Amino acid sequence: MPWSNQDGALLGTGLLFIGGAVLAFKKKATVPFKAAYFFSWVTAGPAIIMLVQPDKEELEKKLRAKGVLDDASLDEARRSRQAQMDALR
């Protein structure tokens, strides 16, 4: 779960919006609270999800160690995903 600059910036922005929402709530400022609350969900939420999920290489390494993933199944999954993407175009 490596941190990238994008993840850190998104989380920092989300935390600022959470702080703003708390301050607006305490001051009973409805419109600023609603705006800060909304933006805290769309910034802090995805940032937390991106930070806790494993990266692709780490996930493949764990699955290979458990014997769940082999080269043939990985190639099949990649071809299937590519076929789905081609069908969407």
C-alpha positions in Angstrom: 0.0 0.0 0.0 2.4 2.7 -1.1 1.5 6.3 -0.6 1.6 8.4 -3.7 1.4 12.2 -3.8 -2.1 12.0 -5.3 -3.3 9.8 -2.4 -1.8 12.1 0.2 -3.2 15.2 -1.5 -6.6 13.7 -1.8 -6.6 12.6 1.9 -5.3 16.0 3.0 -8.0 17.8 1.1 -10.6 15.5 2.5 -9.4 16.1 6.1 -9.6 19.9 5.4 -13.2 19.5 4.3 -14.0 17.3 7.3 -12.6 20.1 9.6 -14.6 22.7 7.7 -17.7 20.6 8.0 -17.2 20.4 11.8 -16.6 24.1 12.1 -19.7 24.9 10.0 -21.8 22.5 12.0 -20.7 24.2 15.3 -21.6 27.6 13.9 -24.9 26.3 12.5 -23.9 27.5 9.0 -26.1 25.1 6.9 -25.0 25.8 3.4 -21.2 25.7 4.1 -21.7 22.6 6.2 -23.6 20.8 3.4 -20.9 21.8 0.9 -18.0 20.7 3.1 -19.8 17.5 4.0 -20.3 16.6 0.4 -16.8 17.3 -0.6 -15.4 15.4 2.4 -17.2 12.3 1.1 -15.9 12.6 -2.4 -12.3 13.3 -1.4 -11.5 11.5 1.9 -13.6 8.4 1.1 -11.8 7.5 -2.1 -8.4 8.5 -0.6 -8.9 6.0 2.3 -10.0 3.3 -0.1 -7.0 3.8 -2.3 -4.7 3.8 0.7 -5.9 0.5 2.2 -6.3 -1.6 -0.9 -3.2 -3.5 -2.0 -1.5 -2.6 -5.3 -1.7 -5.0 -8.2 1.8 -6.5 -7.9 1.3 -7.1 -4.1 -2.0 -8.8 -4.7 -0.7 -11.0 -7.5 2.3 -12.0 -5.2 0.0 -13.0 -2.4 -2.3 -15.0 -4.7 0.6 -16.8 -6.3 2.0 -17.7 -2.8 -1.4 -19.3 -1.9 -1.6 -21.2 -5.1 -4.7 -19.4 -6.2 -3.2 -17.6 -9.2 -1.0 -19.1 -11.9 0.2 -17.7 -15.3 -2.5 -19.4 -17.3 -5.4 -18.0 -15.2 -3.8 -14.6 -15.1 -3.5 -14.6 -18.9 -7.1 -15.7 -19.2 -8.3 -12.9 -16.9 -6.3 -10.3 -18.8 -7.7 -11.5 -22.2 -11.2 -11.5 -20.7 -10.8 -8.0 -19.4 -9.4 -6.8 -22.7 -12.4 -8.4 -24.5 -14.8 -6.6 -22.2 -13.0 -3.3 -22.8 -13.1 -3.9 -26.6 -16.8 -4.7 -26.4 -17.5 -1.4 -24.6 -15.8 0.6 -27.3 
